[in-house]
Amino acid sequence: MDATIEVHDLRKRFGRAVAVDGLSFGARPGQVTGFVGPNGAGKSTTMRMLLGLDAPDEGRATIGGRPYRELRAPLHEVGALLDAGAVHPSRSGRDHLLWMARSHGMSRKRVDELIELVGLGTAGKRRAGGYSLGMRQRLGIAAALLGDPPVLMLDEPVNGLDPEGIRWIRGFLRALAAEGRTVLISSHLMSELEDSADHLIVIGRGRLIAETSVAELLAAASGERVALRTAARTEAMGLLAREGATVAANGPDSLTVTGLTTQRIIALLTEHSVPFSEVSAHRATLEEAYMELTRDAAEFQAVVHAADGTGHENGDPR
């Protein structure tokens, strides 16, 4: 099966509210693709349209060139986790997986393998109604993996996991992509995507803001800034400004400098006997880059949220 996810000029409205507005992007095999944007940006709605749970008003959402409804054996082609709470509370985790497996002719052995793989262990025999959020996330990931699909779509898979679980899923997702699978994950935890994603789809107000690699986005956000730490902040700011630099204070002893190279800054400070403890090229975090990209969209949605009184940004309950 072709494991490519494609979205072409996708549009969706809920009443007067526009949830997705002409969105186009792709997610390719062999990569973990992060799908990010402010609350109400249209991420969950887009994933629901990819899975045939919402019908687009316009455009196409396909997996391997076909709409989800045309897939003959969905569990073997696409694994998805949209809502970790979508489990019957009186059914054990193992039984939840077992009825799904039987619908596609899969064995008990496969269910037991996945329970161990995701770290549920003996908890698989307990009622799912007593699971923590992290345990429900693990169960949902196991369900997504049942058919050993080449495509995985996970909405906020890290939510509720403890530190050990976060480390596990970070490595696990990268291992799945290394096998040639397409892995699309939405997340609001930029620090996790920085360590696990190869490619990013950034949306706001239902529109594409950026489609780029994590490395390219971080390089662009970092620019040519230099981080300087000095006990003589005022002296350093005056000296560097006279040399044509733009200097911003970040704290009592920290500055960000643009317009001069690291080597030039060190030479100037040394020449004028201005003490310093650190001079280094600034490396933006993914969170900084993301906030810069989405600032306008986030501010817009906050205004809409306050004005419409719906309790949901952009009027989208998803």
N, C-alpha and C positions, 0 to 999 in steps of 0.2 A: 504493500500500500504506500502511496505517496503521502508522506507525513507532514506536508506543508499546510499551515493555517493561513488563510487569506481572507481579508476583509476589504471589500470594494465599495466605496462611496455609500457606506451604511448610514441610514437615517432612522430615527425612532422618536416618536412623540408620545407623551402621556397627557392627554388633554391639550392644554395650551403650552405645557412645558416641553422643551426640546431636550431629550436625554442624550441622543447621539446625532451628530450633525455633519454628514458627509465624511465619515471616518474611513480611512484606508490605511492598511499596514499588513505586514506579513511576519510570520514566525517560522523559522526554518529548522530542519533536522540538525542535530548535533550541537544545539545551543540551548542555554537557559535564557529565555526572553522574559524580562521583567515588564509588567504592564502596570504603570503607575499614573497617578493623578490625584488631585484633591478629592475630598468626599463629594459625591454627587457629580463627578466628572463624566460618568457613563461607563465605568469599567465593568461593573457587574451586569449592567444591561447588555453590553457588548458580548460578554461571555455567555449570557443566557441566549442571545440570538445565535451564537455559534453552535449552541447545543439544542437549538430548536424549541426552547422554552418560551421565547418571545418571538413574534414574527416581525421582521423589519418592515417599515413603511416603504423604504426604497433600498436598493443596493443588494449585495450578496455577502453572505458569510459562509465560507466553505472550509472543509477539512479534506485534504487530498483531492481538491477539485470538485467535491460534492457537498451538498447540504447534509447536515446531520441526519435528517429524516430518511435519506436514501441509503444510509449505511446498513448493510445486511446483518452484521454481528457487532453492534455498537461497543460492547465491553471489550472486544478483541481489537477494536480500532481506535477508540478514544476512552481514556480514563479521566474522570472529572470529580472534583470536590468543590462544590459551591456553598454548601451549608452543612457544617459538621453536626448540627443538631437534628438533621433529618434522619433520625433513627427511632424506631419504636422503643419506648423506654422499658417495656416489659420483656423485650427480647434480648438475649445475650449477644455480645459482640460477635461471637462465633456463629450463632444462628442467623444474625443479620447478613453476614458474609455468605453463609451457606445457601440461603434462599436465592441470593443474587447469582451465586455460582451455578446452581441447578438450572436457572433460567437459560444458561448458555452451555449446559452440558459439561461443566467443570467439576473436578473431583473434590472430595473432602481434604485430600492431601494438599491441594493447592491452597485451600483456606487455612489449614494449619501452618503451612509454610509462611504465609503472609502475616499471620498473627505473631509469629516469632520474629519475622523480618522487621515489623514496625515497632516491636518492643512491648506488645500487650501481654504476652506470656499467659499466666494463669488468669489474668483479668479478662481474657476472652470468654471465659465461662460465666462471668458475672453479668447481671442485667445492665444494659446500656444506660438506663435511667440513673444509675449511680455513678456514672463516669464523670470525671472532671473534664473541663474543656480540652485540656491537652490530650487526654485519653480518647475523647471523641475525634479530635483531629487525627490521631494515629489510626483510628478505625476507618475514618473517611479516606485516608491515604491508602490503606489496605484495600478498600473497596475500589478505588480508582485503578489499582494495580492488578485487580483480579484476572483480567483477560490478557495480561502482559502486552498492553497496547503500545503502539509506536508514538502515540500522541497523548500528552498529559496536560490537563488544564486545572490549575489549583487556585482557588480564591482565598487569599490570606492563610496559607498553610502553616505559617509559623505562629499564628495567634493562639495563645494559651499554652504553648510548649515551654517547658522549663529549659534552663541553659544546656543541659545535656541533650535534650530533644532538638534544640535549635542547632547545635553542632552536628547532630546526626543528620537532620534533614538537609542542611547545607551541603554536606558531602554527598548525601544520597542523590540529590537532584543533579549535581554535577556528574555523578557516575552514570545516571540515566541518560543524560545528554551525550556523554562520551560513548555510549552504546549506539548513538545515531538517532535517538528519539528527539521529538520536538517537545520541549517543556515550556509552557506558558504559565507564569505565576503572577498574580496581582498581589501587591503588598504595600503597606504604608511604612514598613521598617526599612528605610534606605540603607542602614548599616548592614542588614542581611543581604540585600541585593548587591551591595558593593562587593561582598565576598563570594557571591554565588552566581550572579547574572553575567552573561556575555553581551547581551543586546538589550536595549531599552526602548519601550514604546511609552512616550509621555503624552498624556491627553489632558485637556481642560475644556470645560463647557461643551463636552461632547466632540471636540475637534482635536486633530493631531497637532501637538506642539513640537515634538521632536521624535525622530526615529534614528537611533545612533548606537554605537557601541559604548559600553561603560568607559573604556579607556579614552575614547575621543571626547566624551562629555566631560570627564575629569580634567583632561588636558586643556580644554577650552575654558573651563571654569577657573582653573588655576592661573591662567594667563602668565604674566611675567612678574608676579608679585613676590616679594621677599619678606620673610618674617624676621624681625629683629627684636632681640631681648636685651635691654640695657637698663642699668640703674640710673643713668643720666639721660632720662627721656627728653627733657626740654632741650638740652645741648644737642643731642642727636637729631631731633626734629629740625632745629634751626640750621644746623650744618647741612643736612641732606636736602632741605628745601632750597637753600642757597645754590646748591649744585644742580637744581632743576628737577628734583624728585617730588613726587606726591606722597605725603606721609600721613598716615592715619593712626591714631592711638587706639589700641584695643584693650589696654589695661594699664595699671600703674607702671609696669616695666616692659610692656610689649607694644611693638609698632608693626604696621604693614607698609612696605615701601614699594612704589612702582616708579619706573623711569630710570632706574639704575641697576646694573648687574650686581650679583652677590659679591664678585671680586672687587668691583669699584667701591661698594659700601664698606667692605673690610678695610680697603686701602685708606679711605677717607677717615674712618673712625680711628685707625691706628695712627695716621699722620697727625691728627689733632688731639691725640691722647684721650679720646672719649671711650670709656670702658664699655664692654659688651660681653655677654655670655653666650649668645647664639645669633648666628646669621645663616639662614637657610632658605632655599627656594620654597615658596608656599605651595602646598598640595591641598587643593580643595577636597572636601569630603563629598560623597555622593549626595548627602543631605543638603549641603550648601548649593551644589549645582542644581539640584531638584527645586529647592526653594526659589532660586533665581529664575528658573524657567517658568514656574507655575504661579509666581506672585500675582500677576494680573488676574489669572483665572480664579485663584483662591479668594482674592478680594471681591471679584464680581459675584461669586457664589455666596459669599458671606452677606453681601447686600441683598441678593435675591432671597436668601434664607430669612433675613430679618423682615423683609417686606411682605413675603407671601404668607407667613405664619403657618406653613405646613409642617414645620419640624424637619423638613428634608431639603437640603440644598438642591437648587435647580428644579424643585418640584418633583424629583425622581425618588420614589420610595426605595430604590435599589442603590 
